[in-house]
Amino acid sequence: MISRLLVANRGEIARRVFATCRALGVETVAVHSDADADAPFVAEADHAVRLPGDTPTETYLRVDLILEAARRSGADAVHPGYGFLAENAEFAAAVTDAGLTWVGPPAKVIAAMGDKLAAKTLLAEAGVPMLPSWTDTADVTDFPVLVKASAGGGGRGMRIVRDADGLAEAVASAGREAAAAFGDGTVFIERYVERGRHVEVQIFGDAAGRVVALGDRECSIQRRHQKIVEEAPAVVPESVRTALHEAAVAAGRAVDYLGAGTVEFLLAPGGEFFFLEMNTRLQVEHPVTELCTGLDLVGLQLLVAEGQPLPATLGASTGHAIEVRLCAEDASAGWRPAAGTLHRFAVPQVAAEFGGLSGPGLRLDSGVVAGSVVGVHYDSMVAKLVAWGRTRTEASRLLAGALARAELHGVTTNRDLLVRVLRSPAFAAVEIDTGFLDRHSEVFAPLLPAGQLPVVALAAALASAAGRRAEAQVLAGLPSGWRNVPAVPQVTRFTGPDGEIEVRYRLDRTGALAEWSPDPGSADLTVALVEATPGRVVLDVDGVRRAYRVHRVGSEVFVDGPDGAASLTELPRLPLPTAELAAGSLLAPLPGAVTRVHVEVGQRVSAGEPLLTLEAMKLEHPVVAPIDGVVAELPVPAGGQVRTGAVLAVIDNAEENS
């Protein structure tokens, strides 16, 4: 019996496993880097051990440190979570050799499935359908193809190539990313199926040799080959579902599978499907299966790890569940990762955290809470929000509504994109595949219409004024900014998503809004003030009352309204002088490391040409020339670390110089 379990992972993953341990009466041990010392998962554990290390990203991958932490804490079992260590055969073997219980499949199974090329050969012999693949670029004659990492997963080390000219660079780039993420830069090439769907089957095996399928999931909506929307069950004909389950079980039996695993398939438009890979771990999207089956998959993992058989009867799938991955990134800026302090994290209507639901509702699996710092060392996902409903429509409507009303302040997220995907006609009609986001550019638009931003800025200005009035020591009864000279309005300036915005307004002696204009002469809406407090402003806009929730942190003002949310920064009335940057300066959007420099000083470049590559949150981000010109400065060499706002390059405009 497992009595004290160490979870060799962090964030939402560790919190999820801890939740099951508490329900079963199992003590928990967290391990953490210095960057995570104050993280919620560390506070929730019964015991916590610091992992020393030079870099936070490498700390969690040190097998020797994990085993030493288990020894020091008295843990008798190790759960690898569902990150890289969960698919590390050497780690599984080391845990077992140390006399600890390993919660996962045996090392030999992990090794067999970890090499995707070997796995394809092995499972093809078991009758699992396969796509043609190659290891030598010279053998590839038909396009498009997909370059894939042989080790690891999560979409890293993956590139679509549509012609022979781009194949060599795609292989090199994918190899670098795979080596950085998994320590193995081996890649292979596979035929790419246009309009294919990503469908996977959850399997479980026990020591008695029983392998079962516990339902399937649709995971086709992806960005950069990483899933962001998942649902169960997949919307497929029952004949296809049956065939998928049979192929997945056959794959599990072929390797004597033990524990939780996922067999992933590519479903072609005609109904034909092909094996992609087997993940020898619990998947990030496992909550949708839990909500549909009523099972605790982590609980089943512990049961099987203790040598017990799976229950004779396992829950049948009912209803529909949809999960979205809330990530700290700017979807409209090439998925650029975001970092910072999450000043407020509040999702309405959540009925359960890390567990099941008693009926239709929302489940939240989060690695953060209000006040958490989102850094650049780890994956950009901060939380998963999952809805279960009696029907797919019910689940998607519930999920989109709660997500749209969530208060997510301080860090840019992909929330607006997720809401637009869930509300799109194509999603409702199940017209989905792995190229969904490439075809539906409309989902990248922010929820807040551009025409409503002036009203939101007015609400922010009125809330700020109300806050100053509430703190006033004298004349507290007068409206903020009221003057005897009615011709002089109050002026508040903000920077927002589209640049600077100026709000001009005037209150009369009763506190009513006498006049307003976001910019001189541009007031197109009739607006009346109903209520203004530091945290809430109610406006009547063209006869429709709208309530805005306002949260101020320093000069940052976060406004959540019925049409969407906006983050504004109030500018000082008398700004201090600052150092002026050289024209053509390219600044780092977030902290990271410059992995490659593609140009040199004095070189002439064209707009869009790659200048250097910045690595952050385990992904490569190209920095390109914004204009035609000449490279004047490259202050950061390859291997250099940069902070947000650091100058990466300076481009002199060629036409201006001539």
C-alpha positions in Angstrom: 0.0 0.0 0.0 1.2 3.5 -0.9 1.4 5.7 2.2 3.5 8.7 1.2 3.6 9.7 -2.5 6.2 12.1 -4.0 5.0 13.9 -7.2 7.9 14.6 -9.5 6.2 17.5 -11.2 4.9 21.0 -10.5 1.9 23.3 -10.9 -1.5 22.1 -11.9 -0.2 18.6 -12.4 1.0 18.2 -8.8 -2.2 19.8 -7.4 -4.3 17.4 -9.4 -2.5 14.3 -8.0 -2.5 15.8 -4.4 -6.3 16.1 -4.6 -6.8 12.4 -5.1 -4.2 11.6 -2.4 -6.1 13.7 0.1 -9.3 11.8 -0.8 -7.6 8.4 -0.3 -5.7 9.4 2.8 -2.2 9.2 1.2 0.4 11.7 2.4 2.0 13.9 -0.3 5.5 15.2 -1.0 6.2 18.2 -3.3 9.5 19.0 -4.9 10.2 22.5 -6.1 12.7 24.8 -7.7 13.6 28.1 -6.2 11.3 29.8 -8.7 8.4 27.7 -7.4 9.0 28.1 -3.6 5.8 30.1 -3.1 3.7 28.2 -5.6 0.3 26.8 -4.5 1.2 23.2 -5.1 4.1 23.5 -2.6 1.8 25.0 0.1 -0.8 22.2 -0.4 1.7 19.3 0.1 2.2 17.6 3.4 5.9 17.7 2.8 8.1 19.8 0.4 11.7 19.4 -0.6 13.7 22.1 -2.4 15.5 20.9 -5.6 18.8 22.8 -6.0 19.9 23.6 -9.5 21.4 26.3 -11.7 18.3 26.7 -13.9 14.6 26.2 -12.8 13.8 24.3 -16.0 16.5 21.6 -15.5 15.9 21.2 -11.8 12.8 19.0 -12.2 14.5 16.7 -14.7 17.3 15.7 -12.4 16.7 12.1 -11.5 19.3 12.1 -8.7 17.7 15.1 -7.0 14.2 13.5 -7.2 15.4 10.2 -5.6 17.3 12.1 -2.9 14.1 14.1 -2.1 12.2 10.8 -1.9 14.7 9.4 0.6 14.8 12.6 2.7 11.0 12.9 2.9 10.3 9.2 3.5 8.2 8.7 0.4 7.5 5.2 -0.6 6.2 5.9 -4.1 6.8 8.3 -6.9 4.2 9.7 -9.3 5.9 11.4 -12.3 2.9 13.6 -13.1 2.2 13.9 -16.9 5.3 15.8 -18.0 8.6 14.7 -19.5 9.6 12.4 -16.6 6.5 10.4 -17.1 7.9 9.1 -20.4 11.5 8.7 -19.1 12.3 5.0 -19.0 15.6 5.6 -17.1 13.7 7.5 -14.4 11.1 4.7 -14.1 13.9 2.1 -13.7 15.8 4.3 -11.2 12.7 4.7 -9.0 12.0 0.9 -9.1 15.7 0.1 -8.4 15.6 2.4 -5.3 12.9 0.2 -3.9 10.1 2.7 -4.4 6.7 2.1 -6.0 6.5 3.6 -9.5 3.1 4.9 -10.5 3.2 4.3 -14.2 3.9 1.6 -16.8 7.2 -0.4 -16.5 10.4 1.1 -17.9 10.5 -1.4 -20.8 7.1 -0.2 -22.0 8.1 3.4 -21.7 11.3 2.7 -23.7 9.4 0.8 -26.4 6.8 3.6 -26.9 9.2 6.5 -26.3 11.0 5.8 -29.6 8.2 6.7 -32.0 10.0 5.0 -34.9 10.4 1.7 -33.1 6.8 2.0 -31.7 5.4 2.3 -35.2 7.2 -0.9 -36.3 6.1 -2.8 -33.3 2.5 -1.8 -33.4 2.2 -2.2 -37.1 2.9 -5.9 -36.5 -0.1 -5.9 -34.1 -2.3 -4.7 -36.8 -2.5 -1.0 -35.8 -2.8 1.1 -39.0 0.2 3.4 -39.8 1.1 6.3 -42.0 4.2 6.0 -44.2 7.3 7.6 -42.7 11.0 8.3 -43.5 14.2 9.1 -41.7 16.2 10.3 -44.8 15.1 13.5 -46.5 16.3 12.1 -49.8 13.5 9.5 -49.7 10.7 12.1 -49.4 9.2 12.9 -52.8 5.5 13.6 -52.0 4.4 16.6 -50.0 3.0 17.9 -47.6 4.8 16.0 -44.8 5.2 16.4 -41.1 8.6 16.5 -39.4 8.3 15.0 -35.9 10.5 14.5 -32.9 11.1 10.8 -32.2 11.2 11.4 -28.4 8.8 13.5 -26.3 5.5 15.1 -27.3 3.4 18.1 -26.7 3.9 19.4 -30.3 7.5 20.3 -29.7 9.9 19.4 -32.5 7.1 19.3 -35.1 6.9 21.2 -38.4 4.6 21.0 -41.5 6.5 21.1 -44.8 4.7 21.7 -48.0 7.6 21.6 -50.5 11.1 20.2 -50.9 12.8 23.7 -50.5 11.8 24.0 -46.8 12.5 20.4 -45.7 16.1 20.7 -44.7 15.5 23.8 -42.5 12.4 22.2 -41.0 14.4 19.1 -40.0 17.2 21.2 -38.5 14.8 23.5 -36.6 12.7 20.6 -35.3 15.8 18.8 -34.2 17.1 21.8 -32.2 13.7 22.2 -30.5 13.5 18.5 -29.7 17.0 18.5 -28.3 16.2 21.5 -26.1 12.9 20.0 -24.8 13.7 16.3 -24.6 17.5 15.9 -24.7 17.1 14.0 -28.0 17.2 15.7 -31.4 16.2 12.7 -33.4 13.4 13.5 -35.9 11.6 11.6 -38.6 9.2 12.5 -41.5 5.6 11.4 -41.9 3.0 11.9 -44.5 0.8 14.8 -43.6 -3.0 14.3 -43.8 -4.9 17.5 -44.8 -8.0 18.2 -42.8 -7.1 15.4 -40.4 -8.6 15.1 -36.9 -6.7 14.2 -33.8 -8.6 11.6 -31.9 -7.3 9.6 -28.9 -8.3 6.7 -26.8 -7.8 6.4 -23.0 -6.6 2.9 -22.1 -5.8 1.3 -18.8 -4.0 -2.0 -18.0 -3.5 -3.9 -14.8 -1.1 -6.6 -13.6 -3.5 -9.3 -14.5 -3.1 -8.5 -18.2 -6.4 -6.8 -18.6 -6.3 -3.8 -21.0 -9.5 -1.7 -21.4 -10.5 1.4 -23.3 -12.2 4.1 -21.2 -13.6 6.3 -23.9 -12.2 8.6 -26.5 -11.4 12.3 -26.9 -11.4 14.9 -29.7 -8.2 17.0 -29.6 -8.1 18.6 -33.1 -8.1 22.3 -32.2 -4.4 23.0 -31.7 -1.9 25.8 -31.9 1.6 25.1 -32.9 0.7 21.4 -32.8 -0.3 21.7 -29.1 -3.9 21.0 -28.0 -6.0 23.9 -26.6 -9.5 22.5 -26.8 -10.4 18.9 -26.0 -13.7 17.1 -25.6 -15.1 13.7 -24.8 -16.5 11.8 -26.4 -15.2 12.4 -30.0 -18.1 13.1 -32.4 -17.5 10.1 -34.7 -19.8 7.3 -36.1 -20.1 4.4 -33.7 -18.4 2.0 -36.1 -15.3 4.3 -36.2 -15.4 4.6 -32.4 -15.5 0.8 -32.0 -12.6 0.4 -34.4 -10.5 3.1 -32.6 -11.1 1.4 -29.3 -10.1 -2.1 -30.7 -6.9 -0.7 -32.2 -6.0 1.1 -29.0 -6.5 -2.0 -26.9 -4.5 -4.0 -29.4 -1.6 -1.6 -29.0 -1.8 -1.9 -25.2 -1.8 -5.7 -25.3 1.1 -5.7 -27.8 3.4 -4.2 -25.1 1.7 -5.7 -22.0 0.6 -2.3 -20.9 0.2 -1.4 -17.2 -1.4 1.8 -15.8 -2.8 4.8 -17.7 -2.0 5.4 -21.3 -3.3 7.2 -24.3 -3.2 6.0 -27.9 -3.4 8.8 -30.4 -4.8 8.5 -33.9 -5.1 10.8 -36.9 -8.6 10.5 -38.4 -8.8 11.2 -42.2 -11.9 12.9 -43.7 -13.1 9.6 -45.1 -13.1 7.8 -41.7 -9.8 6.0 -42.2 -7.5 6.4 -39.2 -3.8 6.0 -38.5 -1.6 5.6 -35.4 0.3 8.7 -34.3 1.8 7.7 -30.9 1.2 6.1 -27.6 1.7 8.4 -24.5 2.7 6.3 -21.6 1.2 8.6 -19.0 -1.9 10.4 -18.0 -2.8 13.2 -20.4 -3.4 16.8 -19.7 -6.9 16.4 -21.0 -7.9 13.5 -18.8 -10.5 15.5 -16.9 -13.0 15.3 -19.8 -12.8 11.5 -19.6 -13.3 11.6 -15.8 -16.4 13.8 -16.1 -18.0 11.6 -18.7 -17.2 8.3 -16.9 -17.3 9.4 -13.3 -13.9 7.8 -12.7 -10.9 9.1 -10.8 -8.1 8.2 -13.2 -5.4 9.2 -10.8 -7.0 6.9 -8.2 -7.0 4.1 -10.7 -3.3 4.7 -11.3 -2.5 4.3 -7.6 -4.7 1.2 -7.5 -2.9 -0.5 -10.4 0.5 0.6 -9.0 -0.3 -1.2 -5.8 -0.8 -4.4 -7.8 -4.6 -4.5 -7.5 -6.8 -5.3 -10.5 -9.0 -2.8 -12.2 -12.7 -2.9 -11.1 -14.7 -5.4 -13.0 -17.2 -2.7 -14.0 -16.0 0.7 -15.1 -18.3 3.7 -15.7 -20.0 4.0 -19.0 -19.6 7.4 -20.7 -22.5 9.8 -20.4 -23.1 13.4 -21.5 -20.3 15.6 -23.0 -17.3 17.3 -21.6 -15.2 20.1 -23.1 -11.9 21.4 -21.7 -9.9 24.5 -22.7 -6.3 25.2 -21.8 -5.9 28.7 -20.5 -2.4 29.8 -21.5 -0.3 32.9 -20.7 0.2 34.0 -24.3 -0.8 36.6 -26.9 -2.6 34.6 -29.6 -2.8 37.5 -32.0 0.9 38.1 -31.8 2.1 34.7 -33.0 1.4 33.0 -29.7 4.0 35.1 -27.9 4.3 33.9 -24.3 3.4 36.3 -21.5 4.8 36.6 -18.0 4.0 38.7 -14.9 2.0 38.7 -11.8 -1.6 37.4 -11.9 -3.2 40.1 -9.8 -6.7 38.5 -10.0 -7.8 35.1 -11.0 -11.5 34.5 -10.6 -13.7 32.2 -12.7 -17.4 32.3 -11.9 -19.7 29.2 -11.5 -16.9 26.7 -10.7 -18.5 23.8 -8.9 -15.4 21.6 -8.4 -11.6 21.8 -8.4 -9.6 18.8 -9.6 -12.6 16.5 -9.1 -15.9 15.3 -10.4 -19.2 17.0 -10.7 -22.6 15.9 -9.3 -24.3 17.3 -12.4 -23.9 19.8 -15.3 -21.2 22.4 -14.2 -17.6 23.6 -14.3 -14.4 22.1 -13.0 -11.2 24.1 -12.6 -7.7 22.5 -12.6 -5.3 25.4 -12.0 -1.7 25.8 -11.2 -2.1 29.4 -10.1 -4.1 31.6 -7.7 -4.5 35.3 -7.4 -1.0 36.7 -6.7 0.9 33.9 -8.5 3.8 34.9 -10.7 3.8 33.4 -14.2 7.4 33.1 -15.3 9.1 32.1 -18.5 10.8 28.9 -17.3 7.9 26.5 -17.9 5.0 25.8 -20.2 2.6 28.7 -20.8 -0.5 26.8 -19.6 -1.8 28.2 -16.3 -5.1 26.4 -15.9 -7.7 24.2 -17.5 -11.4 24.9 -17.3 -13.7 22.0 -18.0 -17.5 21.9 -18.5 -19.8 18.9 -18.4 -23.3 19.0 -19.8 -25.9 16.6 -21.0 -25.2 17.6 -24.6 -22.2 19.1 -26.4 -24.2 22.3 -27.0 -24.9 22.7 -23.3 -21.3 22.1 -22.3 -19.9 24.5 -24.8 -22.4 27.3 -23.9 -21.7 26.9 -20.2 -17.9 26.9 -20.7 -17.8 29.9 -23.1 -20.1 32.0 -20.8 -18.0 31.4 -17.7 -14.7 32.0 -19.5 -16.0 35.3 -20.9 -16.9 36.5 -17.5 -13.7 35.4 -15.8 -11.4 38.1 -14.3 -7.9 37.4 -15.5 -5.8 40.4 -14.5 -2.1 41.1 -14.9 -1.1 38.5 -17.6 -2.2 38.3 -21.2 -4.0 35.0 -21.9 -5.7 33.3 -24.8 -9.1 33.6 -23.1 -10.8 35.6 -25.9 -9.6 33.2 -28.6 -11.0 30.2 -26.6 -14.4 31.9 -26.2 -14.6 32.7 -29.9 -13.7 29.1 -30.8 -16.4 27.7 -28.5 -19.0 30.2 -29.9 -18.0 29.7 -33.6 -20.6 28.2 -36.0 -17.8 25.8 -37.3 -17.2 24.4 -33.8 -20.9 24.0 -33.2 -21.2 22.1 -36.5 -18.2 19.9 -35.6 -16.4 21.2 -38.7 -13.0 20.8 -36.9 -9.6 19.5 -37.7 -6.0 20.3 -36.9 -6.0 23.2 -39.3 -9.0 24.9 -37.7 -7.2 28.0 -36.5 -5.4 28.4 -39.8 -8.8 28.7 -41.6 -10.7 30.7 -39.0 -8.8 33.9 -38.5 -11.9 35.6 -37.1 -11.4 33.8 -33.8 -8.3 35.8 -33.1 -10.3 39.1 -32.8 -10.6 40.3 -29.2 -14.0 40.0 -27.6 -14.2 43.7 -26.8 -15.3 45.6 -30.0 -12.9 48.4 -30.9 -15.8 50.8 -30.8 -16.5 50.1 -27.1 -12.9 50.8 -26.0 -13.6 54.6 -25.4 -16.5 53.7 -23.1 -14.3 51.2 -21.2 -11.7 53.9 -20.9 -14.3 56.3 -19.5 -15.3 53.7 -16.9 -11.6 53.3 -15.9 -11.2 57.1 -15.6 -14.4 57.5 -13.5 -13.4 54.6 -11.2 -9.9 56.1 -10.7 -11.5 59.5 -9.9 -13.8 57.8 -7.4 -10.9 56.1 -5.8 -9.0 59.3 -5.3 -12.2 61.0 -4.0 -12.6 58.1 -1.5 -9.1 58.7 -0.2 -9.4 62.5 0.0 -8.9 64.1 3.4 -10.8 67.3 2.6 -14.0 68.3 0.6 -14.9 64.6 0.3 -18.5 65.5 -0.5 -17.6 67.1 -3.8 -17.5 65.1 -7.0 -13.9 64.4 -8.1 -12.6 66.9 -10.6 -15.6 69.3 -10.1 -14.8 72.9 -10.9 -16.7 76.2 -11.0 -15.4 76.7 -14.5 -17.5 74.3 -16.7 -15.4 74.8 -19.8 -12.4 72.9 -18.4 -12.9 69.1 -18.5 -11.0 66.4 -16.7 -8.4 64.7 -18.9 -7.2 61.1 -18.3 -4.8 59.4 -20.7 -4.2 55.7 -21.0 -2.2 53.3 -23.1 -4.3 50.4 -24.3 -4.3 47.6 -26.9 -4.4 50.1 -29.8 -2.0 52.7 -28.4 -2.8 55.9 -26.4 -6.4 56.9 -25.7 -7.4 60.2 -24.1 -10.7 60.6 -22.1 -12.2 64.1 -21.6 -15.1 64.4 -19.2 -16.8 66.8 -16.9 -19.1 66.2 -13.9 -21.6 68.7 -12.7 -22.1 69.6 -9.0 -24.5 66.7 -8.5 -21.9 64.2 -9.8 -23.7 63.5 -13.0 -21.7 63.3 -16.3 -22.2 66.7 -17.9 -20.1 65.9 -21.0 -17.5 63.4 -22.2 -15.4 62.6 -25.2 -12.7 59.9 -25.6 -10.9 62.3 -28.0 -11.7 65.9 -28.9 -14.8 65.9 -31.2 -15.2 62.1 -31.4 -18.0 61.4 -29.0 -20.4 59.3 -31.0 -22.3 57.6 -28.2 -24.8 59.1 -25.7 -23.5 58.2 -22.2 -24.9 58.9 -18.8 -23.3 58.1 -15.5 -25.5 55.9 -13.2 -23.0 54.9 -10.5 -19.2 55.2 -10.0 -17.2 53.6 -7.2 -13.5 52.6 -7.2 -14.5 49.0 -8.1 -17.7 49.4 -10.1 -19.0 51.8 -12.7 -22.4 51.7 -14.3 -23.1 53.7 -17.5 -26.1 54.2 -19.6 -24.9 53.9 -23.2 -27.5 54.8 -25.8 -30.2 53.7 -23.5 -28.7 50.4 -22.4 -27.3 50.1 -18.9 -23.9 48.5 -18.7 -22.0 47.6 -15.5 -18.2 47.5 -15.5 -16.0 45.9 -12.8 -12.8 47.9 -12.3 -9.6 46.6 -10.6 -6.7 49.0 -10.2 -3.1 47.9 -9.4 -0.8 50.8 -9.4 -1.1 52.5 -12.7 -2.7 49.4 -14.3 -6.5 49.4 -14.6 -8.4 46.2 -15.5 -11.9 46.6 -16.7 -14.4 43.7 -17.2 -17.7 44.5 -18.9 -20.5 42.8 -20.7 -18.8 43.0 -24.0 -15.3 41.9 -23.0 -12.3 42.9 -20.9 -9.5 45.5 -21.4 -6.2 46.2 -19.7 -5.2 49.9 -19.6 -2.3 51.7 -18.1 -3.0 55.2 -16.8 -0.3 57.7 -17.9 1.0 60.3 -15.4 -0.2 63.9 -16.0 3.4 65.1 -15.8 5.6 62.3 -17.1 9.2 62.2 -16.1 11.8 62.3 -18.9 13.1 58.9 -20.0 16.1 57.7 -22.1 15.2 57.7 -25.8 15.8 54.5 -27.7 17.5 54.5 -31.1 15.1 54.5 -34.0 14.6 50.9 -35.4 15.2 49.2 -32.0 13.7 45.8 -31.6 12.9 45.0 -28.0 12.6 41.6 -26.2 8.8 41.0 -25.6 9.6 38.8 -22.6 12.7 37.3 -20.8 14.5 34.5 -22.5 17.7 33.3 -24.2 19.0 34.2 -27.6 19.7 30.8 -29.1 20.8 31.9 -32.6 21.8 35.1 -34.4 21.1 34.8 -38.2 22.6 38.1 -39.3 25.6 40.4 -38.6 26.2 44.1 -38.2 26.2 45.9 -41.5 24.1 43.3 -43.3 21.2 44.5 -45.4 17.9 42.8 -44.5 14.4 42.8 -45.9 11.2 43.2 -43.9 10.2 39.8 -42.4 13.7 38.4 -42.6 14.8 36.4 -39.5 17.3 38.3 -37.4 17.6 36.0 -34.3 15.8 33.3 -32.4 14.6 33.9 -28.8 13.7 30.9 -26.7 11.2 31.2 -23.9 8.7 28.8 -22.2 10.4 25.9 -24.0 9.6 27.2 -27.5 11.5 29.1 -30.2 10.3 32.5 -31.2 11.7 34.1 -34.3 12.5 37.9 -34.2 12.2 39.3 -37.7 13.1 42.7 -39.3 10.1 45.0 -39.3 11.4 47.1 -42.2 13.9 47.0 -45.0 17.2 48.3 -43.8 20.7 47.7 -42.5 21.6 45.9 -39.2 23.2 48.7 -37.1 23.5 46.9 -33.7 23.3 43.3 -32.3 24.0 43.8 -28.6 23.1 40.3 -27.5 25.2 37.4 -28.7 24.0 33.8 -29.2 23.5 32.3 -25.7 22.9 35.6 -24.1 20.0 36.0 -21.6 17.7 39.0 -21.9 15.0 40.7 -19.8 11.7 42.1 -21.1 12.4 45.4 -23.0 16.0 44.7 -23.7 17.3 45.8 -27.1 17.8 42.8 -29.4 18.7 44.6 -32.6 18.7 48.0 -34.2 17.7 48.4 -37.9 18.6 51.5 -39.8 16.0 52.4 -42.4 17.7 52.1 -45.8 15.5 54.6 -47.6 15.9 57.3 -44.9 19.7 56.9 -44.9 19.9 57.2 -48.7 
